[in-house]
Amino acid sequence: MKHALRTALLLMLVLFAAAWSLADRPFDTTPDEPDTSGDPPSPAVQLGKNDSETMLRVLRGEVVEQMDMATYLVGVLRAEMPASFEEEALKAQVVAARTYTLHKMQNGGAPRHPDADTCDDITCCKAYKDWADAAAQWGASAEVYEQKLRNAVAQTDGEVILYSGEPILAVFHSSSSGTTRSAGEVWQNDLPYLQSVASPEGAQSVPNYYSVARFDAAEFKTLFLAAHPDASFPEDTSQWITNMDCAADGSVRTLTVGGITLAGTELRTILSLRSACFTTVAAEDSLTFYVTGYGHGVGMSQYGANTLARQGKTYREILQWYYTGVSIGEYPAG
């Protein structure tokens, strides 16, 4: 009896190790400015009813790898959200990532990689991290964290955020400054499900929630003139940045720099600031930016989602908190 039990346990361990190895070596994170042009969708891709039936072509570096949606989502989750987060926040992240991927596939994919459905470049698609890199980062917690992420994927198998029956552009960001921002405030087109909502995270729950970026006057001019060669800077640095128009949460809608009027999001990009929610103080030879939050501010806040999960919200409640007027279901329906 004991011998049979030992044999059974050994067989289970072998099978588990084999599955783990394959998953970590599959067959083979939200861009700041996604395409919100609203172009007509391309013909629907062939999707399975669950993640294991939906196959993806994923561009990793220079190589296109084949993997199923479940394998892909675990890799995205390793890269896009801390594994220490609450389980309901992790589930919300999985559903958002699945939805974002299907939305792009249904709307013709990314022009940068016509031969792949998605990629690991965060300026285009979603970040992706393989098991070896994640395990090295997680250390002694690696196996516990990996199983936690796999559970989040499995327990939301095939679930998608829908608006009028179609997958939404489920963008997300790290942390907001009290409220999220509507798509129309940040990008060219507004979307009914990407509207401004309250977000509960703050300095006590978000590392580097407040950050400071200081630029020597010469450095600032060099960076800005590279983007706007026609800008003109007077001798008085206090006159370099004027006419700041801010939203209620402090995010800068527009401002004038060196005589050039631009969006706060553009200056954020030029200076590599953590967000467009900032104030600035000029000194004789420098400009200092005091920044709140991290990311473009549209859609789901990851740290906000974690805060809501700690307050007892389910992943579906979290998603419907951040994405206005949506439902959660399978796609295609039926």
Protein Blocks (a to p, Z undefined) as FASTA:
>chain_A
ZZmmmmmmmmmmmmmmmmmmmmmmccblcdfbdcfkopacdddddddfbfklpccdddeh
jaccdddfklmmmmmmmmmpcfkbcfklmmmmmmmmmmmmmmmmmnopafklmmbfbdcb
fklmccdddfklmmmmnmmmlmmmmmmmmmmmmmmgoiacdeehiacdddddfbdehiac
dfklmmmbdcfklccdddfbdfklmghkbccddddfklmmmmmmmmmmmbccdfblmlmp
ghiacdfkopafbdceehiacdfklmmmmnopabfcdcddddfkbccdddededjhiaja
fklmmmmmmnopafklmmmmmmghiacddddeZZ
